[in-house]
Amino acid sequence: MGIKFAHTPSAGLDEGIQKTKPRGMAMIPTYVTAVPNGTEKGLFLAVDLGGTNFRVCSIQLHGNSTFTLTQSKVAIPQELMVAPTTSKQLFAFLAKQIESFLRTHHNDHFELRRRKSLSGEAGEHTFKLGFTFSFPVDQVGINKGYLIRWTKGYDLKDAIGKDICALLQDEIDALGLPVRVAALVNDTVGTLMARSYTSPGKTGTLLGGIFGTGTNGAYVENLSKIAKMSEYTEAEYDKSTGEMIVNTEWGGFDNALQVLPNSPYDEGLDKGSVNPGMQMFEKRVSGMFLGEILRRAILALVNSPEAQLFKDETSSSNDIGSTTCIADDSPLYSIWGIDTSFLSMVQGDTDTNWRITRQALDKELGVSAPSTEDARAVKALVTAIGKRSARLGAMAIGAVILATNRLGGKPTDAQSKEGTDALPAASATDEESIVDIGLDGSLVEYFPRFEDYMREALREIPGIGEEGEKRIRFGIAKDGSGVGAALVALTAVN
Ligand code: ADP
């Protein structure tokens, strides 16, 4: 790709853990200082406040890498997201959901623990709760974070600048629930924790990566390398493990550096987005954007006289614009008209006549009677877009592996080394030598060959190569905001 190594995400990671205001990735300290090994036990709670729903769940950890998850989901009423509602009313609603969840699913525990906590015997009888809150917060402790701004349709101004864990705890206390908000959790951290608990190896997972609506990753870093921790003077956290999980916010890689190659479709997408110039890595990689990149690429071919895409062969006119077989109300003509699930469908089409692709073009995009050549062209675009996403994703993952020197070799010059000979030889079956990575999100789950493409790219990265790639193990880590958040609550010391 012709990117200078000084400009790779590895260099960005290093800058980010040193500076509070890095040019590239934000590299946010999470105050989570240990990852689970699968032997953890107990009953924990987790809640997840998103743009649409509030999920409440309980997780019974069995101590053998397995767990039982019980969950409920309620849609947030629109009127609770905006004035004249106050944040107190929103959080009171959330606390009420926690109460009804406990009464429905854990009534015995609930009554017992409630009696004990009311009689002053709180402590161990209190449910620890992990709070996944996917809005920008200035986190200053494991269960303390000040809301910077609302996104996703919320606009409760009085909450800005307040500690959102305290807002939830106050309403939990008002109901007399035996529940303590023990941890504020980013969803990537949850993914990493969930994978580490369920992973077959006991060496601990290095990285949790999400390739869903957005993309982001969190990894385990040496505490001593996170120079900017010294600036968080208010923070109290457990320093004994010598490690801390860092939320990279790698979706923002390339915002400032602008080293990634750009296509005209990337440029158009960025200009038409709500946040031009932001999340520039994410805009080439994640589910929210791949459909739109495809739409723009298809339209460019439709409008190109040479390409002859979706040409109406029954027409004798040479005027391409008026002779395509695209319906006037086709989603091809609406921004964000194509969902990324369309790409997964086309990518999975192995029929010699492109039956699935032609059907999907007809039903989903309003293209009547597409030819096999049309389908072949769309498939080529889909593969190129998906492959680029996977390869960029692999670059972010590879950067973390190199920056943490998890494959061994020379730590300082790993990025500039062209060969991989210096890596300690180890077989993929040697558990100690495995680098475990948890992944989540629709792209890794449903886009055919996404992992193969990532692996191809990892093999090409100097410092990883064939030997290194064999030692990288991927595992899908679902329920990061459930079991992962509960695991953070468990390990939280507060
Ligand atoms: P989230 O990241 O919001 O927790 P997901 O991992 O399900 O949730 O990601 C949702 C994103 O994935 C959306 O942008 C959607 O367009 C995309 N998506 C949904 N289904 C598929 C699919 N089958 N293949 C690829 N992408 C998909």
Boltz pocket constraint, residues with backbone or C-beta under 6 A from the ligand:
constraints:
  - pocket:
      binder: B
      contacts: [[A, 211], [A, 212], [A, 213], [A, 214], [A, 286], [A, 287], [A, 288], [A, 289], [A, 339], [A, 340], [A, 341], [A, 342], [A, 344], [A, 440], [A, 441], [A, 442], [A, 443], [A, 446], [A, 447]]
      max_distance: 6.0
